[in-house]
Amino acid sequence: MLVIFIILFSSVSFSLQINSKSENEKSYIKWIDFTPTSNALIETANLDIRSHNNQEKVIYNWIELLSYLACKYGGDFSLYKTSDLNDLVNKLQNGNTIEALTKDLKYYSYYFESYSAILGEFIGEYEIQNNSKTFEKKYGLKAFCPIAKNYNFSHYDDFGASRSYGYQRKHLGNDLMGSIGTPIVAVESGYVEAIGWNQYGGWRIGIRSFDKKRYYYYAHLRKDHPYAEDIYEGKIVKAGDVIGYLGMTGYSSKENVNNVNVPHLHLGMQIIFDESQKDGTNQIWIDVYQIIEFLKKNKSEVYISNQKTKDFERVYDMMEQNVYD
């Protein structure tokens, strides 16, 4: 017998499916209300990166810090204050452990699993080229803003707004307004899972993270030449690689049509705990507006690699342990 527990906690609403009999049926998270502000992301990330690079006495994990604060705020980061983070840091500096501080926090494990699925590969070890084209080992932010360096864009938080083309539905992403042809880069390393025309998203590309937890959906790419050179289904791409070009295609059952009113990139992030969620009824799409604000600090520099086709490539290559090309 399958028992569904619906847990409501302050502004957070999520559900866990628990099977009491069959071992073949899994328990997994079915909803995430992801609300950390860009300021919370920046300040916790800085603590994590600085403590690792300086080999400080206390090494911080930004996902642990965010998960603790989420418990404090009931998942509502509109309540976030830097002083609350400082209080937590002081406790850790004074000998407390995150395990001890969270052992009685009922929902800590939920937040930690949820935030790990969203942010787990954003910070870590990697190697990147410098001006002399040699590789340097680093620990830090290894996810990129989807708009290439030196290209302007604007955006606002319209996640959940109504859309009516085809049928009444919610907007499950963030629209980044820019100029047609602006190079679009991969936020994270992974493999191309979907490519081609979709009547809602126009020319689009879907990239799956290597741990399969995140599916990035880049839509409304440029008419006639939407993709970077040598992009195909199954290809491995690195974070910061050019994958396509901003446009206004879509809202048409006919291919290669500009029916979107304003040139922009639609970026969506789907979180997947069980493969049945990928195309099923329990899909989880999160609001990435604050994540984009956070990623503005890390942009991939590009150059024209093919004057004839006006294709772009990244300037500084990057290597990660889990990327095999």
N, C-alpha and C positions, 0 to 999 in steps of 0.2 A: 504494500500500500504506500502510495506516495503522499507524503505530508508536506504541505507548503506553509512555511512560517513567514508571515509578513511582519517585518520589524519597522516600526516608525520611531524615529528618534529626532526630536526637534525638527530642524529644517531638512534633515536627511531622510530620504525614503529609499529603502533598498530591500531586496528579498533574497533569501537563500533557499535553494531547493535541497531538501534532505530526504534521502531514501532510507526507510527503516528496514527494508528486507533485502532487496536485490543489490548485490555488489557490483552489478554491471551498470547500474544507474549512478550518475555522479552528482555530487553537491557542488554548486558553483554560484558565484555572484551574478545576479541578474539586473542590478541597477546601480549606477554611480551618479551622484550629484557632485561634480567636481567644481569646487568654488575657490581654491587658493588664488589669491591675488598675485599679480606679477611682482609686487613688492615682497610678499612672503616667499615667493619662489626665488627671487634674487638674493634675499638675505640668508635664507637657509642654504642655498647653493654656494654662496660665498664662504660660509662657515665650513661646509663640507670640503670645498676645493682648497681653501687656505690651510685647514688642519692637516690634510693629506700632504700638500706640498711642503709645508714647514715641519712636518713630523712632530706635531704638537702633542702634549701629554694626553689630551682628550681628542680622539678622532671622531668627527661628527659624520652622521649619515643624514643627508637632507630629507630623505623619505621618512626616517624615524622622527625627525623633528616636526615635519609637517603632520604626521599621523598623530603625534601627541597633541599638537595644537588643534587638530580637527576634533579630537575628543573634548577638548576644553570648550570649543565653540559650537559643539553640536553640528559640525560640518559646515557652519556658516562663516566663511572667512571675511565677510564684510565687517566682522567684529575684530579683525586682526589688528594687533598693536605690536610694534617692535619691542616694547617693554616686556610683553609676555614671552617673546622668544629669548630676551635677555635673562629673564627669570629662570627659564629652563636651562639655559647655558650655565648660569651660576650654580644651579643644582648639580649639573654634570661636572663642573669644575671642582665642586666641593666633595666629590667622591661618590655621588649617586650614579647608578647605572640606568640606562633607558629601560632595562628589563624590570628593575625594581620600581621605577616610577610609573610603569604602565601595567603592572601585574593586576591591578584592581580596576583598570579601565575597560569596561565591558566591550567597547566597540573598537579598541585599538587594533586588534588583528584584522578586522574588516577594513579599516582605513589603510593599514599597512599593505595588505594584499592589493587593494584597489589602486592606491597611489604607486605601488611598485609596478603594476601592470601598465600604468600610464607613463611614468617617468623613469622606470628602472634602467634604461639604457642611455639616458641623456647625459649622465656624468660618469666618467671612468677614465681608464688609461687608453691612450692612442698615440700614434706618431703622425706628425705633419711636417710638410716641407717648409723650409725657411727660404730666404732670398737667394741663398747659394744652392738651393735645390737639394740639400741634404735633409735627411729626416731627423727630427728631434722627438724624443719621448716626452710625453706630457700627461698630466692628470688634470682633467677639467671638463668643461662643457664640450660635448662632441656631437650635439644636435644643432641644426642650423635653421635660421629663418628661411621660409620657403621662397622669399624674394631675394635675388642676388644682390650683392654689395653694390652700392652706388646707383641703385634704382629706387625711386620713390614709390611709396604706396600709402594709402589710407585705409582704415577699416573701423568698424564700430561693431558693438556686440548685438547681433540680431539673431542669435541662436534661439530656436523655438518659434520664430516669427512665421506667420502664415504664408504658404505658397499655394497657388491655384492652378498652375499649368498641369494639365493631365488629370489631376484630382486634388482635392483639398488635403494639404499635408503640412508638416512643420519643416522649417529650415534647419537642417542638421549639420551645420558647419559655420565657417566664418568667411565672409567675402572680403578679399583684399583688392581694393580698387587701384588700378595702375594703367600703364600704357600698353597698347598692343605690341607684342614682341618682347616684352620684358622677360629675361631668363628666369625660369622657375627651377629651383633646386630641391633635391631630396632632403627632407627634414632629418631623416634617419637612414642608416644603412638597412638594406633588405633586398627583396627580390620582387620583380614586377609580376604581380598576380593577375592584373587585368589591364587591357589596353584596347583602344578603339572607340567607336561611336556609341554614345548612349543618348537617347532623345532628350533626357532631362539635363545631363551634364555635358552634352556635346562631345567634342574630343576630350577624353579623360584618360587618366592613368591611375591604377591602384597599386600601391606598394605595401608589401607585408613585411613586418619586422622579422628578424631571424628567430626570435623566440615565439613568433606567431601571435603575440598578445595584441599587437597594434596593426590596424589597416589604415593607411593614409590614402585619402581620396582627393585627387587633384582634378578639377573640372573646369570646363569652358575654355579649353586651350585654343590656340590660334587657328584660324581657318587656313586651309591649304598646306601649312607646314607646322603642325601642332607640336611635334616631338623633336627632341634632340637626336642627333645622328646615332644610329645603332641601338635604338631602344626597342625592345621586343619582349613579349611575354616570357617569363622565366629568367630574364637577365638579372644579374646581381648588380646593384647600384650602391655606391657609397654615400654616406651623409655628405651633403655639399655638392654632389654631382649635378650638372645641368640635366634635367629630364624633359623639359618642354618649354613652351612659350605662352605667355598670358594672351588671352583672347576674349571672345564673346560668343562662342558657338554654343548651340544647344536649343532646347525648347522646340525641337523639330524631329519628326520621324524620318525625315530625309537627311542624309549625311552632308556634312560640310556646309552647314547653314548658320549664319549669324542671326539668331532670333533673340539673343539676350540684349537688353537695352544698354547696359554699361559694361565696358571692358573690365573684367576682374577675374581673379582666381578664387574659386570656391575650394576651400580646404576643409575636409572633414577627417575626424579621427574616430575610428570604431575600435572599441575594446572588446577582446574576445577571450573568455575564460574556458569556453567549451566550443568545439567546432560547429555544433548545432546552432550556435548564435550567429555565425557569419552571415548566412542568408535566411535565417529563420525569423520567428516572431519575437524572439527575446534579444533583439539587437540593442547594443549599448553604444550610443554616439555621445561624445562629451563636448562641452563648450570649450573651444580652443582659443578663445579671444585672449585670455590672460597668458596662455602659453606663448602665443605669437608676440605679445608685448615683452615677455621674458626673453624670447629668442632673438629679439631685435639686437641684442648685444653681440650676437655671433652670426655674421653674414659671410657667405662664401664669395670670394672675389673671382670674377670671370673675365674672359677675353674672347674676341672673335677668332675662332680656330679655322673657319672656312669662309673666305671672303665671297665666294660664289654663292653659297647657300645661306650666308649670314648665320651660321651656327656658332654656338658658344661652348666653351669648356672652362672648367675651373682652373685657376692659376696655381694653387698650391694643393698638391695631392695629399691624401690622408690614408693611413692604414690603421685598421683595427684587427684585433686578434680573431674575431669571428667573421671577417670578410674574406671570401675566397673567390677570386675572379678568374 
